[in-house]
Amino acid sequence: MTMVEAQVEADLLERTRAIVPALRERTEEAAALRRVPAENIALLREAGSLKTIQSTRNGGYGLGIRAHLDTVAILAEGCASTAWCAGVIQAHSWMLSHFPVEAQDEVYAANPDAVVSAVIGPRGKATRNADGTYELSGFWPFASGNENSDWLLLGAVVHDTDGNPIDEGDFVVATGD
């Protein structure tokens, strides 16, 4: 790790530690809502706590797994539910760095603080059309953090136009869609 990366990590962990008291104040609210309060997500965004392993190309810090685990552990001191969602949101941002550049740009170009939730298992169905586009359908019964997300990664079995399964994949979809 370079000295610059070490300083970025130290600063991130300090900002993350600073929001723990506010997260702790909303643990009962999170339990009652059965989701992370939007105020907690706003704090995570402001502190940069969701961008630990997000690629630098996409506006993240590009740090390693140790920083990821440290960030989540600090958040858990305030609110375990918020820490869980932050951990998986961070993992999804890392996964997106392996998607085609066009998909990364669609998610992060206008908003490097985008929150991505996911159900990456192939629970849905995607039909690959002759023109290379896909039609996605299905039911994804859970996705930690989805209420506060901007984007979803949804897993599906890919079928050809005759209905034959040909692959599996994850698809990026705007949450509003």
FENWONOR-V738149 format. One record per backbone hydrogen bond with DSSP energy under -1.0 kcal/mol. NH is the residue of the N-H (numbers start at 1). CO is the residue of the C=O. Records with the same first field share a line. If there is no record, write none. Layout:
# FENWONOR-V738149
NH: CO, CO
This chain:
# FENWONOR-V738149
6: 2
7: 3
8: 4
9: 5
10: 6
11: 7
12: 8
13: 9
14: 10
15: 11
16: 12
17: 13
18: 14
19: 16
20: 17
23: 19
24: 20
25: 21
26: 23
27: 24
30: 26
31: 27
32: 28
33: 29
34: 30
35: 30
40: 37
41: 37
42: 38
43: 39
44: 40
45: 41
46: 42
47: 43
48: 44
49: 44
51: 48
59: 56
60: 55
61: 51
62: 54
63: 52
68: 64
69: 65
70: 66
71: 67
72: 68
73: 69
74: 70
75: 71
76: 72
77: 74
78: 75
79: 75
83: 79
84: 80
85: 81
86: 82
87: 83
88: 84
89: 85
90: 86
91: 87
92: 88
93: 89
94: 90
95: 91
96: 92
98: 95
99: 96
104: 100
105: 101
106: 102
107: 103
108: 104
109: 105
114: 111
117: 151
119: 153
123: 121
124: 155
125: 137
126: 157
127: 135
128: 159
129: 133
132: 129
135: 127
137: 125
146: 143
148: 145
149: 146
150: 115
151: 115
152: 173
153: 117
154: 171
155: 119
156: 169
157: 124
158: 167
159: 126
160: 164
163: 160
166: 158
167: 158
169: 156
171: 154
173: 152
175: 150
177: 174
